[in-house]
Structure formats: structure tokens, C-alpha cells
Amino acid sequence: MSAAIELRGVEKSFGNVAIIRNINLTVAQGERHALIGPNGAGKSTTFNLISGYTAPTSGSVLLRDEVISGLPPYQINRRGLSRSFQVTNVFANMSVWENLRCAVLWSTGHRYAFWKNVDNLPEVRERTAQILADIDLTARRDVPAGLLTYAEQRALEIGITVAGGADVILLDEPTAGMSHAETERAVTLIRRLTKGRTLLIVEHDMSVVFGLADRISVLVYGQIIASGTPEEIRGNPKVREAYLGEEVA
């Protein structure tokens, strides 16, 4: 199976401090891959390296065999990779519909122009309505995004992430701060919206990780110490000692 994302010997230092140390990681096309590890392991930095928010000190990041290291985030996004962030990142004063429509416009080939009425673009309207239904927010269509509940805002952000039509999706702690019931609904949503796509997810909730991921990589002190199926990771003594501990007992 071909690789959707590949990191080859990637390192990242800030001054004299090495944050990422010689990471080699492959995420296959169509795979749901979880990146786990303790706080400060370098997970968000790895996401930033993949999505172009920071450049590696050395090594290469590839998207479908094309080197994307050093490209700005918007160019990487146009190549089919989209990500969410730990902190909810929506336009609070715009409605749910308007947030989604902004994301859809680029994917349908439209650019911003003051003389165009976006309400008269049927393909944009239909695609926005479909994603709105997919994230179960049709009834909240005209509500300002800032007035949504926390879980609804996270659902909206996931909707925005996939609205651009990207086939490689990065989700950074999508269930953080959610109740058990909200987490279950979020996992169902993620599974549905990423079907047929490649997913790389950072997540601290081990029930989410082991229930969602096809493969798991464990990052500790800026290094990948293990990669494998959930069963392999669950039984790996090195992983249990470094991170999982009694969580999987």
C-alpha cells in the first residue's frame, strides 16, 4: 500500500533544544493512524511539521511521494492535506453555515470576488448543506459559531477540516474536554467523515485511540519508540513502561 504521509529522518530543534529527533514515520493511504505519547513528547510539533506551520531542521516530509517540507500551509492544503488544532478554531461571529461555506468555496474552484453572490452558486450550496447534515448541525445552521456548545464547535471544526475536499486529514486532540457521551458521538462522526480518507490523529483518550486507529505510533521525547497495530502496541512492554502503564491493563 502506498504512503499518504512519510517522514524521513525528520528533526526539529529550537535553538539548542532538540524537540523532534530523527523521526521516521509512514502513514498508508486510507489508514487511520494515531500518534500518542506523553505531554511534551512532540506530537503537536510533528503535526506542525507535516502541515507546514514549521519547517524541519533536517529530514524530509512527503505527501504522496512529493516533498512538502518548507512549503507554506496553504500550498500543502491545496495538495490535499487539511488539519484541525487543539484549540477550537472557528469564526465565532459567523454562522455555522457561513463557516462551512468558506471552506467549501476553495474546494469547488471559486475564489473571493466582491461582485459574486455566493448564494447563487448551487454546487457550493449543495456541498455546504451536505456537510452540515453530516456533522448533525442542520438545526443550528444560522447560529453564530461562538454560541455553539464546545462539542458542537469541535464537530464544526471537523466539518471545516473535511469541507475542502482533502483526502489526508490531521486531527489534533478532537475529543479533548468532552464528556463520555460527547466523545462517543465525536468518534462516530470522525469515523463517518474520514471514510475513504487517510487520517492521522493525536489523541490522549486511549479508548478513542484503540477503538479508532488501524495503526498506532508512540512518540516519547521526540522519538518514535514503536509503531504497530493496536494489539501490538497494547502488548509492547517498552510502550507500557514509557507511556501506557496501567491504562491498558
N, C-alpha and C positions, 0 to 999 in steps of 0.2 A: 504493500500500500504506500502511495507517495506521501511525502511530508507536506503539511499545510504550513507549519511553523518549524523552523530549525534554528537553534543557537549553536554556534561552533566556537568553542574556546572563548566565550564572552567574559570579559572582565570589566568592572567599573569601580573606579576609585574617586573619592572626593578628597583632594589634597593627598595626604599620606595615608588616608584611611581606605582600605580595600573593602568595598561593600559586596561586590559580586566577584567570585574567584573561580575562573576557568569553568564556566557552566557549559555543558553540552546537553542539549535537550531537543527531542523531536516529538512533535505532535502530529499524528497522522491525519490525513483528510477524513472528515466525518467523525472523528473521535471526540469523545467528551473526556477531557484531561484535567485533573485537579492538581494544583500546586499548593502544597501545605507546608507548614513549618511554624516554629515559634515566632513571637513578635520580635522584630528586628532581624529576621533571617534574610531579608532582601526581596521579599515577594513583590511588593509594590514597585521597587526599583526595577525588577525584572519586567514587570508589565510596562513600565515607562520606557525601558529599552526596546521592547518589542513594538510598542505603538508610536515611538518617535519622540516622546517627550524629553528624552535624554539620549545622548549618543554613548556607545560603549567606549571605554578607554582602549580596548583591544578586542579582537574577535569580530565575528560577523553574525548578523541576524538575517534570516532568509524567510521570505513569504512565497510559497510555491516555487522554490528554487531561484527566486530573484532576490539579490541582496538589497535590503531596505535600510541597513544601518546608516544613520546620518540623515535620512530623509525626514522632512518635517511631517508632523502628524497628518495634515490634510492630504498630503500625497499618498501616505500609507493607507489612509481611509479610502481614497479613490481607487486603490488597488484591491479593495475588498476586505479590509480589516477594520472592525469597529470595537470600541471598548466602553465600559462604564467605569465609574470611580467609587471609592469607598464612601465619599460624601455625596449625597444626592445632588445631582447637577441638572436642574431643570430651570426653565424661565418661569419664575414664580408668578409674575403678573400676567402672563399669557395663559389662555385657556388650555385645557388638555388637548383639544382638537388642534389648536394653533401650534403647540409644541410638536406634536406628531407631524403636522403638515410641513413644518420647516425641514424636518429630517427627510421627508418623502420627496420634497422638491428636487433636491440634487440627484436622487437616485433615478428620477424619471426624466432627467436630461434638461430640466428647466433651471434657469439662472434668475437671480433677482433683477427685476426691472420695474421701475415705478409706473410704467404705462400698462403693465399687465395686471389683470384682475385674477388672482389665483383661484377664486371661487368658480371661475369659468373653465377650469382645467379638469375634465372628467376623470382622467387617469389618476390625478393627484387626489381628487375627492374620494374615488373608489378605494385606492390603496390606503388612505388615511382611515377611512371607515372600517376597512378590514382589520387593520392593526388595532384600532380602538376596540373592536369586538374581541380580538384575540387576547387582549390584556384585561378584558372584562370591565372596561371603563366607559362603555357606551352611555350609561346613565349619568356619567359625570362629565360628559363631553364639553360643556360650556363653563365648567367650574375653573377658576384660576388655579393653576397647578400648586401654588403656595398654600391653598386651602385644603388640599388633599391630606388624608392621613399619611403617616410615614410609610406604611406598607403600600398604599396606593401610589405614592411618589416613586417608590422603588420599582413598582410594576410599570409605571410610565417611563422611567428611565430605561428599563429593559426594552420596552417598546420602541423608544427612540433609537436605542443601540441597533436593533434589527431593522428599523424602518428604512435605512439607507440601502438595504439590499445586500449588505456584506455577508459573505459566506464563512468568514472567520470571526468569531465573537469572543471577546475577553470580558469577563465579569469579575469585578473586584469586590469580594465580600457582599454579594447581593442580598443575603438574608440577615446581615448584622443588625441587631437591635429588634428583631421580630419575635413575636410570641411563637409558641409551637404551632398553633393553627395557621398563623400567617406564613411561617416557614414552609409548612406543607403545601399551601397554595402557591407560594413562590416557586417551589421545586417543580410542581406540576406545570406552572407557566413556563419555566425555563426549559423543561423537557419538551414541551409542545413547540415553543418558538425556535428552538435550536435544532429541531429535527431536520436531518439532511445537511446541517451545517457543522463546522468544526467549532468546538467550544473549549476554551482554556479558562478555568475558574480558580480564583483564590477564595478559600472558604475555611473558617475556623470550626464550623459545626460539623463534627465527624459523621453524624447521621446523614447529613446532606452529602458529604464527600463520598461515603461508602455506598450511598443509595443512588447516586447520580453518575459517578465517574466510571468510564471504561478502564482508564489507567490513572495512576497517581504518581507524582514525583514529590519527593520530600527535600526541602531546602533548609539547611541548617548552617548558620554562619557563612552565608553566601555561597555554599556549595551544595550540589545535588548529591545526597548520600544514598539514594535509592530511587528506582523507578520500576513500576510493575502494575499488575492487576490489583484490585482491592484486596483479594485474598493473599497475594504475595506480600503486599505492604503490611497487612494486618499481622502476618506471621513473621515479619522480619525483625530479628532481635535488635539489630542496630537502630532501626526506626523506633521500636518500643523504648529503648534506652534513651534516645535523643529527644523524642517528642511525644509519642502516643501514650506511653506509660500505661496507666490503668484505664484510660479512656476506652480501650478496645478489649479489655479483659472480660 
